[in-house]
């Protein structure tokens, strides 16, 4: 009687940021036998749907670090945790005072939008290029990001840049907004020279989303086992009955884990599930 929840990048996905054929086939077989499993990722559901296409997940997925709980088949959101207008405006103003141009994910009545104004470094260019290549329907170029803030709640603010300026911005956000937001400064697994700073509403965490999902789907009595590798996974490792860290996880995640398994490029989550779970 276990609910398994896995992060994607650096955890379930391989070093190319894809689901390996072994994991796709093996996980599909376990799901068909009744495995209760879903994912909790910093990715938006648009990206998750592309990566997990064909897998028979019966549960919704947790996307954008817990800002959304979304149906995988349709992309429809079952839960939306965005910032109120005043908070979004104040956060954006602080980022601009630091001389940074962010990417803004906004939930509008017409659908989710991902706005960008211009790119200022290689990391930001890769951010845009990857979404163009994948046909992300949210992506919108605009002349003035500030004009887009009123279109709906700000879900995610992302800044891609160099380490020192992002650390200074991170520290300022923590000092000025405290518990009103969730702020993460992560190394980009695929482009380590260009870390990401992401900001969400305080309610947008993986552990809170897992708790809500379990309540809504009658799983509150289940043991919860989670898999992760990065700082945005720490809260769900702390809240789970068993937290599992990858061999490639940062030290802070390993310190919170009950066990450490193999590398994300070795189908380690699949191997663990095969040993840990048995169909009833």
FIDOLO-970719 format. One record per residue (C-alpha): x, y, z. Coordinates in steps of 0.05 Angstrom, whole numbers. Example, Ala and Ser with C-alpha at 12.3 -4.5 7.8 and 13.67 -1.06 7.14 Angstrom:
// residues 2
(rec (246, -90, 156)),
(rec (273, -21, 143)),
***
This chain:
// residues 280
(rec (0, 0, 0)),
(rec (50, 51, -24)),
(rec (46, 115, -65)),
(rec (111, 128, -104)),
(rec (128, 198, -129)),
(rec (190, 213, -170)),
(rec (225, 276, -192)),
(rec (243, 277, -266)),
(rec (308, 312, -284)),
(rec (368, 280, -250)),
(rec (322, 225, -223)),
(rec (276, 188, -269)),
(rec (305, 217, -334)),
(rec (373, 199, -363)),
(rec (431, 246, -377)),
(rec (398, 269, -442)),
(rec (336, 291, -404)),
(rec (295, 234, -433)),
(rec (260, 172, -406)),
(rec (304, 114, -426)),
(rec (272, 57, -464)),
(rec (287, 10, -406)),
(rec (252, 55, -356)),
(rec (194, 69, -404)),
(rec (181, -5, -416)),
(rec (193, -27, -345)),
(rec (153, 28, -313)),
(rec (96, 16, -361)),
(rec (93, -57, -342)),
(rec (92, -40, -267)),
(rec (37, 11, -278)),
(rec (-4, -40, -316)),
(rec (3, -87, -256)),
(rec (-25, -34, -208)),
(rec (35, 7, -185)),
(rec (10, 73, -155)),
(rec (59, 123, -182)),
(rec (65, 195, -207)),
(rec (117, 249, -217)),
(rec (132, 316, -184)),
(rec (174, 361, -227)),
(rec (196, 432, -237)),
(rec (175, 422, -310)),
(rec (108, 446, -335)),
(rec (56, 394, -354)),
(rec (67, 411, -428)),
(rec (138, 383, -422)),
(rec (118, 325, -376)),
(rec (65, 302, -426)),
(rec (118, 298, -481)),
(rec (166, 259, -438)),
(rec (116, 209, -409)),
(rec (72, 200, -470)),
(rec (44, 130, -472)),
(rec (53, 113, -399)),
(rec (-12, 91, -366)),
(rec (-10, 139, -306)),
(rec (-77, 139, -271)),
(rec (-58, 196, -224)),
(rec (-47, 269, -243)),
(rec (23, 297, -244)),
(rec (52, 351, -199)),
(rec (83, 404, -244)),
(rec (120, 470, -236)),
(rec (147, 449, -167)),
(rec (76, 442, -140)),
(rec (45, 504, -170)),
(rec (0, 457, -210)),
(rec (-32, 389, -203)),
(rec (-48, 370, -275)),
(rec (-82, 314, -314)),
(rec (-29, 282, -357)),
(rec (-76, 261, -413)),
(rec (-107, 330, -425)),
(rec (-59, 379, -391)),
(rec (-119, 407, -352)),
(rec (-101, 435, -284)),
(rec (-136, 407, -223)),
(rec (-101, 455, -176)),
(rec (-70, 523, -188)),
(rec (-26, 558, -136)),
(rec (-4, 625, -163)),
(rec (19, 691, -132)),
(rec (-30, 747, -121)),
(rec (-22, 809, -163)),
(rec (13, 853, -111)),
(rec (64, 799, -95)),
(rec (78, 785, -168)),
(rec (88, 859, -183)),
(rec (134, 870, -123)),
(rec (176, 809, -140)),
(rec (183, 830, -213)),
(rec (204, 900, -192)),
(rec (259, 871, -147)),
(rec (285, 827, -203)),
(rec (289, 887, -250)),
(rec (325, 928, -197)),
(rec (378, 874, -198)),
(rec (384, 885, -273)),
(rec (355, 817, -291)),
(rec (303, 800, -345)),
(rec (263, 740, -322)),
(rec (218, 691, -358)),
(rec (146, 696, -332)),
(rec (98, 637, -329)),
(rec (28, 665, -322)),
(rec (-39, 628, -317)),
(rec (-88, 667, -360)),
(rec (-161, 654, -376)),
(rec (-138, 633, -446)),
(rec (-87, 584, -420)),
(rec (-17, 583, -392)),
(rec (33, 632, -422)),
(rec (109, 635, -417)),
(rec (133, 706, -434)),
(rec (202, 729, -452)),
(rec (226, 798, -473)),
(rec (298, 787, -497)),
(rec (357, 741, -483)),
(rec (420, 767, -450)),
(rec (464, 705, -445)),
(rec (476, 636, -472)),
(rec (435, 602, -418)),
(rec (374, 644, -433)),
(rec (381, 631, -507)),
(rec (383, 556, -494)),
(rec (320, 564, -450)),
(rec (283, 596, -509)),
(rec (312, 550, -563)),
(rec (293, 487, -525)),
(rec (221, 509, -519)),
(rec (217, 529, -591)),
(rec (246, 462, -612)),
(rec (195, 425, -569)),
(rec (137, 466, -595)),
(rec (118, 493, -526)),
(rec (50, 527, -539)),
(rec (59, 573, -479)),
(rec (119, 611, -506)),
(rec (106, 684, -524)),
(rec (156, 739, -541)),
(rec (134, 808, -516)),
(rec (159, 880, -518)),
(rec (149, 893, -444)),
(rec (143, 839, -391)),
(rec (111, 887, -341)),
(rec (51, 894, -387)),
(rec (37, 819, -382)),
(rec (34, 814, -307)),
(rec (-39, 834, -303)),
(rec (-62, 776, -347)),
(rec (-69, 727, -290)),
(rec (-32, 700, -230)),
(rec (44, 694, -236)),
(rec (60, 620, -229)),
(rec (135, 618, -238)),
(rec (189, 670, -247)),
(rec (254, 643, -276)),
(rec (321, 679, -282)),
(rec (378, 644, -319)),
(rec (446, 676, -308)),
(rec (513, 673, -274)),
(rec (523, 646, -204)),
(rec (543, 709, -166)),
(rec (487, 755, -190)),
(rec (435, 701, -180)),
(rec (460, 687, -109)),
(rec (454, 762, -93)),
(rec (383, 763, -122)),
(rec (365, 699, -84)),
(rec (389, 730, -18)),
(rec (349, 794, -31)),
(rec (286, 756, -48)),
(rec (293, 715, 16)),
(rec (304, 778, 57)),
(rec (246, 818, 27)),
(rec (193, 765, 16)),
(rec (210, 711, 67)),
(rec (155, 659, 74)),
(rec (111, 690, 19)),
(rec (149, 654, -36)),
(rec (187, 590, -51)),
(rec (255, 608, -81)),
(rec (305, 558, -109)),
(rec (374, 569, -138)),
(rec (393, 506, -177)),
(rec (449, 486, -223)),
(rec (423, 468, -292)),
(rec (438, 393, -298)),
(rec (449, 400, -373)),
(rec (485, 468, -374)),
(rec (522, 476, -307)),
(rec (551, 544, -326)),
(rec (481, 574, -326)),
(rec (442, 562, -262)),
(rec (368, 578, -254)),
(rec (334, 618, -200)),
(rec (260, 600, -196)),
(rec (207, 633, -153)),
(rec (137, 607, -138)),
(rec (81, 622, -89)),
(rec (94, 596, -18)),
(rec (40, 542, -29)),
(rec (77, 514, -90)),
(rec (119, 459, -61)),
(rec (123, 386, -79)),
(rec (106, 361, -9)),
(rec (43, 404, -4)),
(rec (20, 381, -73)),
(rec (32, 307, -55)),
(rec (-9, 317, 8)),
(rec (-67, 348, -31)),
(rec (-64, 295, -85)),
(rec (-65, 239, -34)),
(rec (-126, 270, 0)),
(rec (-164, 280, -65)),
(rec (-151, 210, -91)),
(rec (-163, 171, -27)),
(rec (-89, 155, -16)),
(rec (-79, 188, 52)),
(rec (-70, 121, 86)),
(rec (-14, 100, 39)),
(rec (60, 99, 54)),
(rec (93, 153, 12)),
(rec (160, 139, -21)),
(rec (193, 195, -61)),
(rec (255, 201, -105)),
(rec (297, 264, -116)),
(rec (364, 296, -128)),
(rec (360, 372, -121)),
(rec (344, 426, -70)),
(rec (271, 432, -93)),
(rec (262, 359, -73)),
(rec (282, 368, -1)),
(rec (213, 385, 27)),
(rec (182, 323, -3)),
(rec (238, 279, 23)),
(rec (227, 307, 93)),
(rec (152, 296, 89)),
(rec (154, 225, 60)),
(rec (154, 161, 99)),
(rec (215, 142, 58)),
(rec (258, 190, 18)),
(rec (304, 162, -35)),
(rec (363, 202, -62)),
(rec (400, 188, -126)),
(rec (475, 175, -127)),
(rec (482, 239, -166)),
(rec (441, 280, -116)),
(rec (469, 340, -81)),
(rec (495, 328, -11)),
(rec (436, 365, 22)),
(rec (387, 316, -10)),
(rec (428, 255, 9)),
(rec (429, 281, 81)),
(rec (353, 281, 83)),
(rec (344, 213, 49)),
(rec (329, 146, 82)),
(rec (370, 111, 28)),
(rec (414, 128, -32)),
(rec (407, 88, -96)),
(rec (443, 88, -163)),
(rec (455, 142, -215)),
(rec (397, 172, -254)),
(rec (430, 149, -319)),
(rec (427, 76, -296)),
(rec (351, 67, -291)),
(rec (360, 67, -215)),
(rec (288, 87, -199)),
(rec (261, 29, -241)),
(rec (308, -21, -207)),
(rec (286, 4, -138)),
(rec (212, -1, -156)),
(rec (221, -73, -181)),
(rec (253, -93, -115)),
(rec (209, -52, -69)),
(rec (139, -61, -97)),
(rec (99, -124, -105)),
(rec (30, -128, -137)),
(rec (-26, -146, -89)),
***
